[in-house]
Amino acid sequence: MIGIMSINSYKTQMEAAKQGIITPEMQIVAEKEFIAPEELRDLVAKGEVAIPCNVRHTSISPEGIGSKLRTKINVNLGISGDVKDYDVEMQKVDLAIQFGAEAIMDLSNYGKTNQFRTKLIERSPAMIGTVPMYDAIGYLDKDLLEISAQDFLKVVRAHAEEGVDFMTIHAGINHRAVEAFMRDKRQMNIVSRGGSLLFAWMMMTGNENPFYEYYDEVLDILHEYDVTISLGDALRPGCIDDATDAGQIAELIELGALTERAWEKNVQVMVEGPGHMAMNEIAANMKLQKRICHNAPFYVLGPLVTDIAPGYDHITSAIGGAIAAANGADFLCYVTPAEHLRLPDTDDVKEGIMASKIAAHAADIAKGIPHARDIDNRMAKARHALDWEEMFKICINPEKARAYYESTPIAERHTCSMCGKMCAVRTTNMILNGEKVEFCSEKY
């Protein structure tokens, strides 16, 4: 009888779903999402939902990304050549877990990063992502021009063996996409770190993108460990003037074809989307991606809706992310106030997480995700009762809310210092309770 299986007669979640099997991971996700396990299984089988869950990531709490599910958020962290403090990066990991980020991407690009990544995978219930291209130079201890196509695949395998749940692979920037990019001049050219490295490697060697040329070998590695491929957008726009240009769309067309090839090998897929884009272009881009990439889960960085706000790009990103998710994006990569300026510190990480969670939740309300409004209704009830302790318990960051409330002494404990005894809620409650509202006779 087909049902929940504990014995692995399958390699990946997609493979199980196609066989009609509801895996333990599907069961967990279904309970979290208030969706029938059978419906979730069918969405996984079609590729419209991914459950990134490497067979070696034993500490993971599985999450689903895609159609009919809550919008998820990702936190980027990792060491660089200029900032090498592993302890601080682990503090960021703790913050991400504390505030409920569903995914953490280790974007370390300096030295031997596997020790940090191994500890991260051991302790994190969030899914873990990487960009093997970032790690290639440090892992292989070779300069870019000395790295062979098979060297790149070695790094993919190493990350898979360590337990990484999803990998950004920039397989779509092939010769055809590069030709479109070169014809259509840009303000910002290529702003994807991994995309720029691959572009440089291709230009210096004259070879095809190794992740495209050897795509089937990449998929075989990912299939072995049930690693979800996150098809990277190497030609994403880096300023609003470059959005929806020939290079971006040419690569997107390639990603659509690569999505189907991955599904044929039972590898789960996410597709990555634009970084900078004016608000009026976002909805159309979401629909275009879903159409061209066959409704695969869509993962967006931002989009940032203006280019003039360094120091506040967590806000420009949250605006774009809310619009994107309300129009079909499934997964938001957070942006911090430090974007474009420096490696974020722990305060930056916290602000980025909060902004992204607000955007994701606002979009879930707009999309009508089951029970998304419940917590807002609880907050409304607590505010109606002027129950501050309950408000603090419900809100997205209780510590910050309480600190603001208590920072200014107030005459009337049940109100705040904005309105004091003229609080609209207090006034209306008193009238509806048959009480008289007086100000002049009271010591105010």
C-alpha positions as CSV (number, residue, x, y, z in Angstrom):
1,M,0.0,0.0,0.0
2,I,1.4,3.4,-1.0
3,G,1.8,5.8,1.9
4,I,4.5,7.1,4.3
5,M,7.7,5.1,3.7
6,S,10.6,4.9,6.2
7,I,12.7,2.6,4.0
8,N,14.5,4.5,1.3
9,S,13.3,3.0,-2.0
10,Y,14.2,6.3,-3.6
11,K,17.1,8.8,-3.8
12,T,15.3,12.1,-3.7
13,Q,12.1,13.7,-2.5
14,M,11.0,14.1,-6.2
15,E,11.7,10.5,-7.0
16,A,9.6,9.4,-4.0
17,A,6.8,11.7,-5.0
18,K,6.7,10.4,-8.5
19,Q,6.4,6.9,-7.1
20,G,3.4,8.0,-5.0
21,I,5.4,7.9,-1.7
22,I,4.8,10.4,1.1
23,T,8.2,10.7,2.8
24,P,8.7,11.6,6.5
25,E,10.0,15.0,5.3
26,M,6.8,15.5,3.3
27,Q,4.7,14.7,6.3
28,I,6.6,17.2,8.4
29,V,6.2,19.9,5.8
30,A,2.5,19.2,5.3
31,E,1.8,19.6,9.0
32,K,3.7,22.9,9.1
33,E,1.9,24.2,6.0
34,F,-1.7,23.0,6.8
35,I,-1.8,21.1,3.5
36,A,-2.8,17.5,2.8
37,P,0.3,15.3,2.5
38,E,-1.1,13.9,-0.7
39,E,-1.4,17.3,-2.3
40,L,2.1,18.2,-1.2
41,R,3.4,15.0,-2.7
42,D,1.8,15.8,-6.0
43,L,3.3,19.3,-6.0
44,V,6.8,17.8,-5.3
45,A,6.3,15.3,-8.1
46,K,5.5,18.1,-10.5
47,G,8.5,20.2,-9.4
48,E,6.2,23.0,-8.1
49,V,7.5,22.5,-4.5
50,A,11.0,21.6,-3.4
51,I,12.0,20.2,-0.1
52,P,15.8,20.8,0.1
53,C,17.0,18.1,2.5
54,N,20.4,16.5,2.0
55,V,20.4,12.9,3.3
56,R,23.4,13.8,5.4
57,H,21.9,16.9,7.1
58,T,20.5,15.0,10.1
59,S,19.8,18.1,12.2
60,I,17.5,19.7,9.6
61,S,13.8,20.6,10.2
62,P,12.5,20.1,6.7
63,E,10.8,23.0,4.9
64,G,9.0,23.2,1.6
65,I,9.5,26.0,-0.9
66,G,7.0,26.6,-3.7
67,S,3.3,26.8,-4.7
68,K,0.6,27.0,-2.0
69,L,3.3,27.3,0.8
70,R,4.5,30.1,3.1
71,T,7.1,32.4,1.6
72,K,10.5,31.4,3.1
73,I,13.6,33.5,3.8
74,N,17.3,32.9,3.5
75,V,20.1,34.5,5.5
76,N,23.5,34.9,3.8
77,L,26.7,34.8,5.9
78,G,30.3,33.6,5.7
79,I,33.8,34.8,5.9
80,S,35.7,36.9,3.4
81,G,39.4,37.7,2.9
82,D,38.9,40.9,4.9
83,V,36.8,39.6,7.7
84,K,37.8,36.1,9.0
85,D,36.1,35.8,12.4
86,Y,34.3,32.4,12.5
87,D,32.9,33.1,16.0
88,V,31.0,36.2,14.7
89,E,29.7,34.2,11.8
90,M,28.4,31.6,14.2
91,Q,26.7,34.4,16.2
92,K,24.9,35.2,12.9
93,V,23.9,31.6,12.5
94,D,22.3,31.7,16.0
95,L,20.4,34.9,15.2
96,A,19.1,33.3,12.0
97,I,17.9,30.3,13.9
98,Q,16.5,32.4,16.7
99,F,14.4,34.5,14.4
100,G,13.1,31.7,12.3
101,A,15.0,31.9,9.0
102,E,14.3,28.8,7.1
103,A,17.6,28.8,5.2
104,I,21.2,29.9,5.7
105,M,23.6,30.2,2.8
106,D,27.3,29.9,3.6
107,L,29.0,32.3,1.1
108,S,32.5,32.0,2.5
109,N,35.1,32.7,-0.1
110,Y,38.3,32.6,1.8
111,G,40.6,29.8,2.8
112,K,39.5,26.2,3.8
113,T,35.8,26.7,4.6
114,N,34.8,23.1,5.1
115,Q,35.4,23.2,8.9
116,F,33.0,26.1,9.3
117,R,30.4,24.5,7.0
118,T,30.6,21.2,8.7
119,K,29.8,22.8,12.1
120,L,27.1,24.8,10.5
121,I,25.4,21.7,9.1
122,E,25.8,19.9,12.4
123,R,23.9,22.5,14.4
124,S,21.5,24.1,12.0
125,P,17.8,23.0,11.7
126,A,17.6,25.5,8.8
127,M,18.4,24.2,5.3
128,I,21.9,25.1,4.2
129,G,22.9,26.4,0.9
130,T,26.2,27.2,-0.8
131,V,27.7,28.5,-4.1
132,P,30.4,26.1,-5.0
133,M,31.9,28.6,-7.4
134,Y,32.8,30.9,-4.5
135,D,34.7,28.1,-2.7
136,A,36.5,26.7,-5.7
137,I,39.6,28.9,-5.5
138,G,40.1,28.4,-1.8
139,Y,39.2,24.7,-1.8
140,L,41.4,23.8,-4.8
141,D,44.2,26.3,-3.9
142,K,44.4,27.3,-7.6
143,D,44.1,30.5,-9.5
144,L,41.0,30.8,-11.7
145,L,42.7,30.1,-15.0
146,E,44.3,27.0,-13.6
147,I,41.0,25.4,-12.6
148,S,39.6,22.7,-14.9
149,A,36.0,21.8,-15.5
150,Q,36.4,18.6,-13.5
151,D,37.9,20.7,-10.7
152,F,34.7,22.6,-10.4
153,L,32.7,19.3,-10.2
154,K,35.0,18.2,-7.3
155,V,33.9,21.1,-5.3
156,V,30.2,20.3,-6.0
157,R,30.7,16.8,-4.8
158,A,32.6,17.9,-1.7
159,H,29.7,20.2,-0.7
160,A,27.2,17.5,-1.3
161,E,29.1,15.0,0.8
162,E,29.3,17.6,3.6
163,G,25.5,17.7,3.8
164,V,24.6,20.9,1.9
165,D,20.9,21.0,1.1
166,F,20.8,23.3,-1.9
167,M,23.5,24.7,-4.2
168,T,23.5,27.8,-6.4
169,I,24.9,26.6,-9.8
170,H,25.3,29.2,-12.5
171,A,24.6,26.8,-15.3
172,G,22.6,29.2,-17.5
173,I,25.4,31.6,-18.4
174,N,26.4,29.7,-21.5
175,H,27.8,31.0,-24.8
176,R,24.3,31.9,-26.1
177,A,23.4,33.9,-23.0
178,V,26.8,35.6,-23.0
179,E,26.2,36.7,-26.7
180,A,22.9,38.3,-25.7
181,F,24.6,40.1,-22.7
182,M,27.5,41.4,-24.9
183,R,25.1,42.7,-27.6
184,D,22.9,44.6,-25.1
185,K,25.1,47.0,-23.3
186,R,24.5,47.5,-19.6
187,Q,25.1,50.1,-17.0
188,M,26.4,47.6,-14.4
189,N,27.5,44.6,-16.6
190,I,27.6,41.4,-14.4
191,V,27.1,41.8,-10.6
192,S,26.7,38.2,-9.6
193,R,30.0,37.1,-7.9
194,G,29.7,33.6,-9.2
195,G,28.5,34.7,-12.6
196,S,31.4,37.1,-13.0
197,L,34.0,34.4,-12.1
198,L,32.4,32.0,-14.6
199,F,32.3,34.7,-17.3
200,A,36.0,35.5,-16.7
201,W,36.9,31.8,-16.8
202,M,34.9,31.3,-20.1
203,M,36.5,34.4,-21.7
204,M,40.1,33.5,-20.6
205,T,39.9,29.8,-21.6
206,G,37.5,30.1,-24.6
207,N,35.6,27.1,-23.1
208,E,31.9,26.7,-22.5
209,N,30.6,27.1,-18.9
210,P,31.6,23.8,-17.2
211,F,28.4,23.7,-15.2
212,Y,26.5,23.8,-18.5
213,E,28.7,21.5,-20.5
214,Y,28.8,18.9,-17.8
215,Y,25.3,19.5,-16.4
216,D,24.4,15.9,-16.4
217,E,27.4,15.0,-14.3
218,V,26.4,17.8,-11.9
219,L,22.9,16.4,-11.7
220,D,24.2,12.9,-11.0
221,I,26.1,14.3,-7.9
222,L,23.1,16.2,-6.6
223,H,20.8,13.2,-7.1
224,E,23.1,11.0,-5.1
225,Y,22.6,13.1,-1.9
226,D,19.2,14.7,-2.8
227,V,20.7,18.2,-3.1
228,T,18.3,20.7,-4.6
229,I,19.8,22.7,-7.5
230,S,19.2,26.5,-7.3
231,L,19.8,27.6,-10.8
232,G,21.7,30.9,-10.4
233,D,21.0,34.0,-12.3
234,A,24.5,35.1,-13.3
235,L,23.0,37.8,-15.5
236,R,20.6,39.3,-13.0
237,P,20.3,43.1,-13.2
238,G,22.6,45.0,-10.8
239,C,20.7,48.3,-11.2
240,I,17.1,49.1,-12.1
241,D,18.3,50.4,-15.6
242,D,19.5,46.9,-16.5
243,A,16.3,45.0,-15.5
244,T,14.5,42.8,-18.0
245,D,17.1,43.2,-20.6
246,A,18.2,40.7,-23.3
247,G,20.9,39.1,-21.1
248,Q,18.6,38.5,-18.2
249,I,15.9,37.0,-20.4
250,A,18.3,35.0,-22.5
251,E,19.7,33.3,-19.4
252,L,16.1,32.8,-18.0
253,I,15.3,30.8,-21.2
254,E,18.3,28.6,-20.6
255,L,17.2,28.1,-17.0
256,G,13.8,26.9,-18.1
257,A,15.4,24.2,-20.2
258,L,17.8,23.2,-17.4
259,T,14.9,22.9,-15.0
260,E,13.3,20.3,-17.1
261,R,16.6,18.4,-17.5
262,A,17.0,18.3,-13.8
263,W,13.5,17.0,-13.2
264,E,14.1,14.3,-15.7
265,K,16.8,13.1,-13.4
266,N,14.6,13.5,-10.3
267,V,16.7,16.4,-9.0
268,Q,14.7,19.1,-7.2
269,V,15.0,22.6,-8.6
270,M,14.7,26.3,-7.6
271,V,15.3,29.1,-10.0
272,E,16.9,32.4,-8.9
273,G,15.7,35.8,-10.0
274,P,16.4,39.4,-10.4
275,G,18.3,41.6,-7.9
276,H,17.4,45.2,-8.9
277,M,14.1,46.1,-10.6
278,A,11.7,49.0,-10.6
279,M,8.4,48.2,-8.8
280,N,6.3,48.4,-12.0
281,E,8.4,45.5,-13.6
282,I,8.3,43.1,-10.7
283,A,4.9,41.4,-11.2
284,A,5.5,40.8,-14.9
285,N,8.9,39.3,-14.2
286,M,7.4,36.9,-11.6
287,K,4.8,35.7,-14.1
288,L,7.4,35.4,-16.9
289,Q,9.8,33.3,-14.7
290,K,7.0,31.0,-13.6
291,R,5.9,30.5,-17.2
292,I,9.4,29.9,-18.7
293,C,10.6,27.8,-15.8
294,H,7.4,25.6,-15.6
295,N,6.3,26.9,-12.2
296,A,9.4,25.8,-10.4
297,P,10.0,27.5,-7.0
298,F,11.3,31.1,-7.5
299,Y,14.1,32.5,-5.3
300,V,14.7,36.2,-5.5
301,L,17.4,38.6,-4.1
302,G,15.2,41.6,-3.2
303,P,14.4,42.8,-5.8
304,L,15.8,46.2,-4.7
305,V,13.4,48.8,-6.1
306,T,15.8,51.8,-6.2
307,D,19.6,52.2,-6.3
308,I,20.1,55.3,-4.1
309,A,19.7,53.9,-0.6
310,P,23.0,52.4,0.6
311,G,22.6,51.8,4.4
312,Y,18.8,51.3,3.9
313,D,18.8,48.5,1.3
314,H,17.0,46.2,3.7
315,I,14.1,48.5,3.1
316,T,14.4,48.7,-0.7
317,S,14.7,44.9,-0.7
318,A,11.7,44.4,1.6
319,I,9.5,46.6,-0.6
320,G,10.5,44.6,-3.7
321,G,10.4,41.2,-1.9
322,A,6.8,41.8,-0.7
323,I,5.7,42.7,-4.3
324,A,7.6,39.7,-5.7
325,A,6.3,37.2,-3.3
326,A,2.7,38.5,-3.6
327,N,3.1,37.9,-7.4
328,G,4.5,34.4,-7.2
329,A,8.0,34.4,-5.7
330,D,8.4,31.6,-3.1
331,F,11.7,32.3,-1.4
332,L,13.3,35.7,-0.4
333,C,17.0,36.2,0.1
334,Y,17.4,38.8,2.8
335,V,19.3,42.0,2.2
336,T,20.9,43.9,5.1
337,P,21.6,47.6,5.7
338,A,25.3,46.8,4.8
339,E,24.5,45.7,1.3
340,H,26.9,47.3,-1.2
341,L,29.0,48.7,1.7
342,R,30.6,45.9,3.8
343,L,30.2,42.5,5.3
344,P,27.2,42.7,7.6
345,D,27.7,42.6,11.4
346,T,25.3,40.9,13.7
347,D,23.1,44.0,14.0
348,D,22.9,44.2,10.2
349,V,21.9,40.6,10.1
350,K,19.1,41.1,12.6
351,E,17.7,44.1,10.6
352,G,17.9,42.1,7.4
353,I,16.1,39.2,8.8
354,M,13.3,41.3,10.3
355,A,12.8,43.2,7.0
356,S,12.6,40.0,5.0
357,K,10.3,38.3,7.4
358,I,7.9,41.2,7.3
359,A,8.0,41.1,3.5
360,A,7.4,37.4,3.4
361,H,4.5,37.5,5.9
362,A,2.8,40.5,4.1
363,A,3.0,38.5,0.9
364,D,1.5,35.4,2.5
365,I,-1.5,37.5,3.7
366,A,-1.9,38.8,0.1
367,K,-1.6,35.3,-1.3
368,G,-4.2,33.9,1.1
369,I,-1.8,31.3,2.6
370,P,-3.8,29.2,5.2
371,H,-3.7,30.7,8.7
372,A,-1.3,33.6,7.6
373,R,-3.7,36.1,9.1
374,D,-4.1,34.3,12.4
375,I,-1.2,36.0,14.2
376,D,-2.3,39.5,12.9
377,N,-5.8,38.8,14.3
378,R,-4.3,37.8,17.6
379,M,-2.3,41.1,17.7
380,A,-5.5,43.1,16.9
381,K,-7.3,41.3,19.8
382,A,-4.4,42.1,22.2
383,R,-4.3,45.8,21.0
384,H,-8.0,46.1,21.5
385,A,-7.6,44.9,25.1
386,L,-4.5,47.1,25.6
387,D,-2.7,43.9,26.7
388,W,0.9,44.9,26.3
389,E,2.4,41.6,27.5
390,E,0.4,39.7,24.9
391,M,1.4,42.2,22.2
392,F,5.1,41.7,23.0
393,K,4.6,37.9,23.0
394,I,3.0,38.0,19.5
395,C,5.2,40.6,17.7
396,I,8.0,39.7,15.3
397,N,10.8,41.1,17.7
398,P,9.5,41.2,21.3
399,E,12.8,42.6,22.7
400,K,12.8,45.6,20.4
401,A,9.1,46.3,20.9
402,R,9.4,46.2,24.7
403,A,12.5,48.4,24.7
404,Y,10.6,51.1,22.7
405,Y,7.6,50.9,24.9
406,E,9.5,51.2,28.1
407,S,11.9,53.9,26.9
408,T,9.6,56.8,27.8
409,P,7.8,57.0,31.2
410,I,4.0,57.2,30.9
411,A,1.3,58.4,33.2
412,E,-1.2,55.8,32.2
413,R,0.4,52.3,32.1
414,H,-2.2,50.9,29.7
415,T,-1.4,53.4,27.0
416,C,1.8,54.5,25.3
417,S,3.5,57.9,25.3
418,M,2.3,58.8,21.8
419,C,-1.4,59.4,22.9
420,G,-1.4,58.9,26.6
421,K,-4.9,59.1,28.0
422,M,-6.1,60.3,24.6
423,C,-5.5,56.8,23.2
424,A,-8.3,56.1,20.7
425,V,-8.6,52.5,21.9
426,R,-8.8,53.5,25.5
427,T,-11.5,56.2,24.7
428,T,-13.6,53.9,22.6
429,N,-13.4,51.0,25.1
430,M,-14.5,53.3,28.0
431,I,-17.5,54.6,26.1
432,L,-18.6,51.1,25.0
433,N,-18.2,50.0,28.6
434,G,-20.6,52.8,29.7
435,E,-17.8,54.8,31.3
436,K,-17.4,58.6,31.2
437,V,-14.3,60.0,29.4
438,E,-12.9,63.1,31.1
439,F,-9.6,64.8,30.7
440,C,-9.8,68.3,32.3
441,S,-10.9,67.0,35.7
442,E,-8.0,64.5,35.8
443,K,-4.5,65.3,36.6
444,Y,-2.9,64.9,33.2
